[in-house]
Structure formats: structure tokens, C-alpha cells
Amino acid sequence: MSTQVAFEVLDDTDASLGIAEVARLSGLSQDTLRWYEREGLLPAVRRGPDRRRQYTRRDAALVEMLAKLRESGMPTEEMREFSRLVAGGAATHGRRLAILEAHRDRIRRRQAELDQHLVSLEEKVTHYRYLIGAGLDCDGRPVPPEVAAVQPLTAAEGEQR
């Protein structure tokens, strides 16, 4: 089964967006946007006559993509290289694709590791629920009533006591 994703083609003729709007759209703070620019994660953003940043829709789309890459754990240096390649135009599509595929593979490996950790965690949760429900300690012996009284079955029950 094939999944097609449509991407809107953005150009730089759009009306400009201010830093507050781009921050809202991307979920990043204005300080983070400034940091992205200082660190070379974004090309220099055009400035208006009032010296305020004027982001194009294309700039905003790049910021949103960089925010997702950062949130998913891409190293800053790779983000910088990706952004540099974006500025290089269509001739860099292949190199950008390679960076994204390598990152996707890292995410999938990490996701598989987290899935394994989650299985272990769920087994331990099930084990402790059983012990509490059965009134047993870790060695399978009955716990005294005063210990059973302070063993909540859920975190919410523990907060209520």
C-alpha cells in the first residue's frame, strides 16, 4: 500500500511573518528562534526597514521542520547541515534525503529500544499489582496488615490516602 503526501510548494513572494507569529506556528519561543539564527540553523532572516525580522512562509516551514528534527533528537550539527543544504536548492535534495533517512533510522532504532523497555516496565507493573492485590512481599510471604494498608494499587489511590 502506497501513501502519498502532498506538500505545498512555498515561495518567497508571500507576505512576511513576524517572529511572534513564527514562534506561535512552530511552538518555539522567540528566544529559541533567535538562537537558531545565531547558531546557523536558519539562514539570516530578512529584516524590514524597522530592523524587525520578516520570515517568509518558506522560512516558517523550515523552522517548523527544524523544530521537529530537534524534538526528535537530531544533533544540532546535522540540523545545521540540513538547513545549509536547503539553502542550496534542488541540487541538494539527495543529500537532504540522506540526512533525513539516517535520522529516521535512528528514531526507529530508538523506538524499538523504548518498546522493549516498555515491555519490561509493564511486566514489573503487573508483578507489583499482583503482589499488592495478593498481599504478598517480594518473597511471596504475606505482608502484615499495617503494610497492606499503605500499599496503594494505583498512584491515584496512594495520593488519596
Biotite code that builds the C-alpha atoms (Angstrom):
import biotite.structure as struc

atoms = struc.array([
    struc.Atom([0.000, 0.000, 0.000], chain_id="A", res_id=1, res_name="MET", atom_name="CA", element="C"),
    struc.Atom([1.420, 3.360, -1.027], chain_id="A", res_id=2, res_name="SER", atom_name="CA", element="C"),
    struc.Atom([0.982, 6.519, 0.984], chain_id="A", res_id=3, res_name="THR", atom_name="CA", element="C"),
    struc.Atom([1.212, 9.787, -0.850], chain_id="A", res_id=4, res_name="GLN", atom_name="CA", element="C"),
    struc.Atom([1.829, 13.020, 0.950], chain_id="A", res_id=5, res_name="VAL", atom_name="CA", element="C"),
    struc.Atom([1.116, 16.312, -0.734], chain_id="A", res_id=6, res_name="ALA", atom_name="CA", element="C"),
    struc.Atom([3.409, 19.192, 0.102], chain_id="A", res_id=7, res_name="PHE", atom_name="CA", element="C"),
    struc.Atom([2.505, 22.759, -0.601], chain_id="A", res_id=8, res_name="GLU", atom_name="CA", element="C"),
    struc.Atom([5.096, 24.498, -2.718], chain_id="A", res_id=9, res_name="VAL", atom_name="CA", element="C"),
    struc.Atom([6.116, 27.658, -0.920], chain_id="A", res_id=10, res_name="LEU", atom_name="CA", element="C"),
    struc.Atom([7.782, 30.640, -2.433], chain_id="A", res_id=11, res_name="ASP", atom_name="CA", element="C"),
    struc.Atom([9.311, 33.776, -1.027], chain_id="A", res_id=12, res_name="ASP", atom_name="CA", element="C"),
    struc.Atom([6.712, 36.119, -2.529], chain_id="A", res_id=13, res_name="THR", atom_name="CA", element="C"),
    struc.Atom([4.306, 35.551, 0.372], chain_id="A", res_id=14, res_name="ASP", atom_name="CA", element="C"),
    struc.Atom([3.572, 38.238, 2.889], chain_id="A", res_id=15, res_name="ALA", atom_name="CA", element="C"),
    struc.Atom([6.127, 38.222, 5.671], chain_id="A", res_id=16, res_name="SER", atom_name="CA", element="C"),
    struc.Atom([5.535, 36.852, 9.147], chain_id="A", res_id=17, res_name="LEU", atom_name="CA", element="C"),
    struc.Atom([6.903, 38.375, 12.320], chain_id="A", res_id=18, res_name="GLY", atom_name="CA", element="C"),
    struc.Atom([8.891, 36.459, 14.893], chain_id="A", res_id=19, res_name="ILE", atom_name="CA", element="C"),
    struc.Atom([5.884, 36.181, 17.231], chain_id="A", res_id=20, res_name="ALA", atom_name="CA", element="C"),
    struc.Atom([3.798, 34.524, 14.507], chain_id="A", res_id=21, res_name="GLU", atom_name="CA", element="C"),
    struc.Atom([6.577, 32.092, 13.570], chain_id="A", res_id=22, res_name="VAL", atom_name="CA", element="C"),
    struc.Atom([7.084, 31.285, 17.249], chain_id="A", res_id=23, res_name="ALA", atom_name="CA", element="C"),
    struc.Atom([3.381, 30.516, 17.581], chain_id="A", res_id=24, res_name="ARG", atom_name="CA", element="C"),
    struc.Atom([3.309, 28.393, 14.422], chain_id="A", res_id=25, res_name="LEU", atom_name="CA", element="C"),
    struc.Atom([6.417, 26.406, 15.344], chain_id="A", res_id=26, res_name="SER", atom_name="CA", element="C"),
    struc.Atom([5.878, 26.086, 19.083], chain_id="A", res_id=27, res_name="GLY", atom_name="CA", element="C"),
    struc.Atom([9.310, 27.592, 19.677], chain_id="A", res_id=28, res_name="LEU", atom_name="CA", element="C"),
    struc.Atom([9.991, 30.671, 21.750], chain_id="A", res_id=29, res_name="SER", atom_name="CA", element="C"),
    struc.Atom([11.220, 33.867, 20.155], chain_id="A", res_id=30, res_name="GLN", atom_name="CA", element="C"),
    struc.Atom([14.498, 33.422, 22.021], chain_id="A", res_id=31, res_name="ASP", atom_name="CA", element="C"),
    struc.Atom([14.868, 29.939, 20.516], chain_id="A", res_id=32, res_name="THR", atom_name="CA", element="C"),
    struc.Atom([14.242, 31.331, 17.035], chain_id="A", res_id=33, res_name="LEU", atom_name="CA", element="C"),
    struc.Atom([16.964, 33.904, 17.609], chain_id="A", res_id=34, res_name="ARG", atom_name="CA", element="C"),
    struc.Atom([19.266, 31.147, 18.864], chain_id="A", res_id=35, res_name="TRP", atom_name="CA", element="C"),
    struc.Atom([18.534, 29.052, 15.744], chain_id="A", res_id=36, res_name="TYR", atom_name="CA", element="C"),
    struc.Atom([19.583, 32.017, 13.642], chain_id="A", res_id=37, res_name="GLU", atom_name="CA", element="C"),
    struc.Atom([22.752, 32.729, 15.674], chain_id="A", res_id=38, res_name="ARG", atom_name="CA", element="C"),
    struc.Atom([23.757, 29.058, 15.532], chain_id="A", res_id=39, res_name="GLU", atom_name="CA", element="C"),
    struc.Atom([23.378, 28.906, 11.771], chain_id="A", res_id=40, res_name="GLY", atom_name="CA", element="C"),
    struc.Atom([20.393, 26.585, 11.939], chain_id="A", res_id=41, res_name="LEU", atom_name="CA", element="C"),
    struc.Atom([18.472, 29.158, 9.931], chain_id="A", res_id=42, res_name="LEU", atom_name="CA", element="C"),
    struc.Atom([19.795, 31.320, 7.164], chain_id="A", res_id=43, res_name="PRO", atom_name="CA", element="C"),
    struc.Atom([19.805, 35.009, 8.031], chain_id="A", res_id=44, res_name="ALA", atom_name="CA", element="C"),
    struc.Atom([16.222, 36.165, 8.168], chain_id="A", res_id=45, res_name="VAL", atom_name="CA", element="C"),
    struc.Atom([15.329, 39.192, 6.082], chain_id="A", res_id=46, res_name="ARG", atom_name="CA", element="C"),
    struc.Atom([14.836, 42.418, 8.055], chain_id="A", res_id=47, res_name="ARG", atom_name="CA", element="C"),
    struc.Atom([12.364, 45.185, 7.386], chain_id="A", res_id=48, res_name="GLY", atom_name="CA", element="C"),
    struc.Atom([13.139, 48.906, 7.440], chain_id="A", res_id=49, res_name="PRO", atom_name="CA", element="C"),
    struc.Atom([12.349, 48.804, 11.165], chain_id="A", res_id=50, res_name="ASP", atom_name="CA", element="C"),
    struc.Atom([15.048, 46.055, 11.602], chain_id="A", res_id=51, res_name="ARG", atom_name="CA", element="C"),
    struc.Atom([12.405, 43.516, 12.623], chain_id="A", res_id=52, res_name="ARG", atom_name="CA", element="C"),
    struc.Atom([12.685, 40.003, 11.284], chain_id="A", res_id=53, res_name="ARG", atom_name="CA", element="C"),
    struc.Atom([10.453, 39.230, 8.314], chain_id="A", res_id=54, res_name="GLN", atom_name="CA", element="C"),
    struc.Atom([10.047, 35.487, 7.836], chain_id="A", res_id=55, res_name="TYR", atom_name="CA", element="C"),
    struc.Atom([8.667, 34.148, 4.577], chain_id="A", res_id=56, res_name="THR", atom_name="CA", element="C"),
    struc.Atom([6.321, 31.165, 4.590], chain_id="A", res_id=57, res_name="ARG", atom_name="CA", element="C"),
    struc.Atom([9.293, 29.131, 3.376], chain_id="A", res_id=58, res_name="ARG", atom_name="CA", element="C"),
    struc.Atom([11.347, 30.329, 6.379], chain_id="A", res_id=59, res_name="ASP", atom_name="CA", element="C"),
    struc.Atom([8.461, 29.409, 8.694], chain_id="A", res_id=60, res_name="ALA", atom_name="CA", element="C"),
    struc.Atom([8.162, 25.941, 7.111], chain_id="A", res_id=61, res_name="ALA", atom_name="CA", element="C"),
    struc.Atom([11.901, 25.392, 7.641], chain_id="A", res_id=62, res_name="LEU", atom_name="CA", element="C"),
    struc.Atom([11.592, 26.499, 11.273], chain_id="A", res_id=63, res_name="VAL", atom_name="CA", element="C"),
    struc.Atom([8.745, 24.028, 11.814], chain_id="A", res_id=64, res_name="GLU", atom_name="CA", element="C"),
    struc.Atom([10.787, 21.228, 10.242], chain_id="A", res_id=65, res_name="MET", atom_name="CA", element="C"),
    struc.Atom([13.847, 22.095, 12.315], chain_id="A", res_id=66, res_name="LEU", atom_name="CA", element="C"),
    struc.Atom([11.713, 22.122, 15.475], chain_id="A", res_id=67, res_name="ALA", atom_name="CA", element="C"),
    struc.Atom([10.522, 18.593, 14.661], chain_id="A", res_id=68, res_name="LYS", atom_name="CA", element="C"),
    struc.Atom([14.047, 17.422, 13.933], chain_id="A", res_id=69, res_name="LEU", atom_name="CA", element="C"),
    struc.Atom([15.270, 18.896, 17.218], chain_id="A", res_id=70, res_name="ARG", atom_name="CA", element="C"),
    struc.Atom([12.368, 17.422, 19.200], chain_id="A", res_id=71, res_name="GLU", atom_name="CA", element="C"),
    struc.Atom([13.069, 14.023, 17.668], chain_id="A", res_id=72, res_name="SER", atom_name="CA", element="C"),
    struc.Atom([16.705, 14.165, 18.743], chain_id="A", res_id=73, res_name="GLY", atom_name="CA", element="C"),
    struc.Atom([18.603, 15.199, 15.633], chain_id="A", res_id=74, res_name="MET", atom_name="CA", element="C"),
    struc.Atom([22.008, 16.586, 16.620], chain_id="A", res_id=75, res_name="PRO", atom_name="CA", element="C"),
    struc.Atom([22.426, 20.334, 16.139], chain_id="A", res_id=76, res_name="THR", atom_name="CA", element="C"),
    struc.Atom([25.266, 19.870, 13.667], chain_id="A", res_id=77, res_name="GLU", atom_name="CA", element="C"),
    struc.Atom([23.067, 17.714, 11.411], chain_id="A", res_id=78, res_name="GLU", atom_name="CA", element="C"),
    struc.Atom([20.276, 20.286, 11.658], chain_id="A", res_id=79, res_name="MET", atom_name="CA", element="C"),
    struc.Atom([22.769, 22.963, 10.630], chain_id="A", res_id=80, res_name="ARG", atom_name="CA", element="C"),
    struc.Atom([23.897, 20.872, 7.645], chain_id="A", res_id=81, res_name="GLU", atom_name="CA", element="C"),
    struc.Atom([20.290, 20.165, 6.630], chain_id="A", res_id=82, res_name="PHE", atom_name="CA", element="C"),
    struc.Atom([19.475, 23.886, 6.750], chain_id="A", res_id=83, res_name="SER", atom_name="CA", element="C"),
    struc.Atom([22.605, 24.735, 4.795], chain_id="A", res_id=84, res_name="ARG", atom_name="CA", element="C"),
    struc.Atom([21.571, 22.229, 2.150], chain_id="A", res_id=85, res_name="LEU", atom_name="CA", element="C"),
    struc.Atom([18.039, 23.656, 1.977], chain_id="A", res_id=86, res_name="VAL", atom_name="CA", element="C"),
    struc.Atom([19.596, 26.990, 1.066], chain_id="A", res_id=87, res_name="ALA", atom_name="CA", element="C"),
    struc.Atom([21.430, 25.160, -1.743], chain_id="A", res_id=88, res_name="GLY", atom_name="CA", element="C"),
    struc.Atom([18.245, 24.480, -3.671], chain_id="A", res_id=89, res_name="GLY", atom_name="CA", element="C"),
    struc.Atom([17.127, 21.448, -5.625], chain_id="A", res_id=90, res_name="ALA", atom_name="CA", element="C"),
    struc.Atom([20.668, 20.253, -6.295], chain_id="A", res_id=91, res_name="ALA", atom_name="CA", element="C"),
    struc.Atom([20.870, 19.227, -2.623], chain_id="A", res_id=92, res_name="THR", atom_name="CA", element="C"),
    struc.Atom([17.682, 17.132, -2.476], chain_id="A", res_id=93, res_name="HIS", atom_name="CA", element="C"),
    struc.Atom([19.628, 13.872, -2.461], chain_id="A", res_id=94, res_name="GLY", atom_name="CA", element="C"),
    struc.Atom([21.901, 14.934, 0.393], chain_id="A", res_id=95, res_name="ARG", atom_name="CA", element="C"),
    struc.Atom([18.937, 16.243, 2.393], chain_id="A", res_id=96, res_name="ARG", atom_name="CA", element="C"),
    struc.Atom([17.142, 12.966, 1.819], chain_id="A", res_id=97, res_name="LEU", atom_name="CA", element="C"),
    struc.Atom([20.166, 11.041, 3.101], chain_id="A", res_id=98, res_name="ALA", atom_name="CA", element="C"),
    struc.Atom([20.245, 13.117, 6.308], chain_id="A", res_id=99, res_name="ILE", atom_name="CA", element="C"),
    struc.Atom([16.522, 12.614, 6.896], chain_id="A", res_id=100, res_name="LEU", atom_name="CA", element="C"),
    struc.Atom([16.671, 8.876, 6.180], chain_id="A", res_id=101, res_name="GLU", atom_name="CA", element="C"),
    struc.Atom([19.585, 8.398, 8.563], chain_id="A", res_id=102, res_name="ALA", atom_name="CA", element="C"),
    struc.Atom([17.700, 10.296, 11.262], chain_id="A", res_id=103, res_name="HIS", atom_name="CA", element="C"),
    struc.Atom([14.535, 8.307, 10.577], chain_id="A", res_id=104, res_name="ARG", atom_name="CA", element="C"),
    struc.Atom([16.544, 5.089, 11.020], chain_id="A", res_id=105, res_name="ASP", atom_name="CA", element="C"),
    struc.Atom([17.940, 6.353, 14.359], chain_id="A", res_id=106, res_name="ARG", atom_name="CA", element="C"),
    struc.Atom([14.396, 7.177, 15.504], chain_id="A", res_id=107, res_name="ILE", atom_name="CA", element="C"),
    struc.Atom([13.171, 3.717, 14.522], chain_id="A", res_id=108, res_name="ARG", atom_name="CA", element="C"),
    struc.Atom([16.040, 2.062, 16.418], chain_id="A", res_id=109, res_name="ARG", atom_name="CA", element="C"),
    struc.Atom([15.332, 4.205, 19.477], chain_id="A", res_id=110, res_name="ARG", atom_name="CA", element="C"),
    struc.Atom([11.625, 3.473, 19.182], chain_id="A", res_id=111, res_name="GLN", atom_name="CA", element="C"),
    struc.Atom([12.367, -0.272, 19.151], chain_id="A", res_id=112, res_name="ALA", atom_name="CA", element="C"),
    struc.Atom([14.555, 0.135, 22.256], chain_id="A", res_id=113, res_name="GLU", atom_name="CA", element="C"),
    struc.Atom([11.819, 2.102, 24.013], chain_id="A", res_id=114, res_name="LEU", atom_name="CA", element="C"),
    struc.Atom([9.268, -0.569, 23.074], chain_id="A", res_id=115, res_name="ASP", atom_name="CA", element="C"),
    struc.Atom([11.499, -3.182, 24.724], chain_id="A", res_id=116, res_name="GLN", atom_name="CA", element="C"),
    struc.Atom([11.847, -1.024, 27.830], chain_id="A", res_id=117, res_name="HIS", atom_name="CA", element="C"),
    struc.Atom([8.087, -0.541, 27.929], chain_id="A", res_id=118, res_name="LEU", atom_name="CA", element="C"),
    struc.Atom([7.540, -4.313, 27.868], chain_id="A", res_id=119, res_name="VAL", atom_name="CA", element="C"),
    struc.Atom([9.889, -4.703, 30.843], chain_id="A", res_id=120, res_name="SER", atom_name="CA", element="C"),
    struc.Atom([8.170, -1.879, 32.679], chain_id="A", res_id=121, res_name="LEU", atom_name="CA", element="C"),
    struc.Atom([4.712, -3.345, 32.040], chain_id="A", res_id=122, res_name="GLU", atom_name="CA", element="C"),
    struc.Atom([5.891, -6.730, 33.356], chain_id="A", res_id=123, res_name="GLU", atom_name="CA", element="C"),
    struc.Atom([7.121, -5.090, 36.553], chain_id="A", res_id=124, res_name="LYS", atom_name="CA", element="C"),
    struc.Atom([3.881, -3.101, 36.954], chain_id="A", res_id=125, res_name="VAL", atom_name="CA", element="C"),
    struc.Atom([1.874, -6.325, 36.533], chain_id="A", res_id=126, res_name="THR", atom_name="CA", element="C"),
    struc.Atom([4.110, -8.088, 39.067], chain_id="A", res_id=127, res_name="HIS", atom_name="CA", element="C"),
    struc.Atom([3.700, -5.368, 41.703], chain_id="A", res_id=128, res_name="TYR", atom_name="CA", element="C"),
    struc.Atom([-0.055, -5.163, 41.130], chain_id="A", res_id=129, res_name="ARG", atom_name="CA", element="C"),
    struc.Atom([-0.229, -8.911, 41.698], chain_id="A", res_id=130, res_name="TYR", atom_name="CA", element="C"),
    struc.Atom([1.854, -8.725, 44.896], chain_id="A", res_id=131, res_name="LEU", atom_name="CA", element="C"),
    struc.Atom([-0.222, -5.851, 46.286], chain_id="A", res_id=132, res_name="ILE", atom_name="CA", element="C"),
    struc.Atom([-3.508, -7.497, 45.328], chain_id="A", res_id=133, res_name="GLY", atom_name="CA", element="C"),
    struc.Atom([-2.443, -10.803, 46.862], chain_id="A", res_id=134, res_name="ALA", atom_name="CA", element="C"),
    struc.Atom([-1.000, -9.105, 49.950], chain_id="A", res_id=135, res_name="GLY", atom_name="CA", element="C"),
    struc.Atom([2.465, -10.581, 49.398], chain_id="A", res_id=136, res_name="LEU", atom_name="CA", element="C"),
    struc.Atom([6.007, -9.308, 49.732], chain_id="A", res_id=137, res_name="ASP", atom_name="CA", element="C"),
    struc.Atom([8.676, -9.853, 47.062], chain_id="A", res_id=138, res_name="CYS", atom_name="CA", element="C"),
    struc.Atom([9.493, -13.275, 48.520], chain_id="A", res_id=139, res_name="ASP", atom_name="CA", element="C"),
    struc.Atom([5.860, -14.419, 48.288], chain_id="A", res_id=140, res_name="GLY", atom_name="CA", element="C"),
    struc.Atom([5.171, -14.166, 52.028], chain_id="A", res_id=141, res_name="ARG", atom_name="CA", element="C"),
    struc.Atom([2.055, -12.400, 53.344], chain_id="A", res_id=142, res_name="PRO", atom_name="CA", element="C"),
    struc.Atom([2.619, -8.805, 54.391], chain_id="A", res_id=143, res_name="VAL", atom_name="CA", element="C"),
    struc.Atom([1.430, -7.601, 57.798], chain_id="A", res_id=144, res_name="PRO", atom_name="CA", element="C"),
    struc.Atom([-1.920, -5.727, 57.758], chain_id="A", res_id=145, res_name="PRO", atom_name="CA", element="C"),
    struc.Atom([-0.216, -2.389, 58.530], chain_id="A", res_id=146, res_name="GLU", atom_name="CA", element="C"),
    struc.Atom([1.960, -2.781, 55.404], chain_id="A", res_id=147, res_name="VAL", atom_name="CA", element="C"),
    struc.Atom([-1.008, -3.860, 53.255], chain_id="A", res_id=148, res_name="ALA", atom_name="CA", element="C"),
    struc.Atom([-2.864, -0.743, 54.410], chain_id="A", res_id=149, res_name="ALA", atom_name="CA", element="C"),
    struc.Atom([-0.243, 1.575, 52.909], chain_id="A", res_id=150, res_name="VAL", atom_name="CA", element="C"),
    struc.Atom([0.184, -0.275, 49.588], chain_id="A", res_id=151, res_name="GLN", atom_name="CA", element="C"),
    struc.Atom([-1.952, 1.532, 47.046], chain_id="A", res_id=152, res_name="PRO", atom_name="CA", element="C"),
    struc.Atom([-2.999, -0.351, 43.920], chain_id="A", res_id=153, res_name="LEU", atom_name="CA", element="C"),
    struc.Atom([-2.598, 2.786, 41.811], chain_id="A", res_id=154, res_name="THR", atom_name="CA", element="C"),
    struc.Atom([-0.745, 6.052, 42.148], chain_id="A", res_id=155, res_name="ALA", atom_name="CA", element="C"),
    struc.Atom([-4.090, 7.867, 42.325], chain_id="A", res_id=156, res_name="ALA", atom_name="CA", element="C"),
    struc.Atom([-5.182, 5.730, 45.259], chain_id="A", res_id=157, res_name="GLU", atom_name="CA", element="C"),
    struc.Atom([-1.893, 6.492, 47.004], chain_id="A", res_id=158, res_name="GLY", atom_name="CA", element="C"),
    struc.Atom([-2.481, 10.238, 46.589], chain_id="A", res_id=159, res_name="GLU", atom_name="CA", element="C"),
    struc.Atom([-5.948, 9.918, 48.124], chain_id="A", res_id=160, res_name="GLN", atom_name="CA", element="C"),
    struc.Atom([-4.729, 8.216, 51.284], chain_id="A", res_id=161, res_name="ARG", atom_name="CA", element="C"),
])
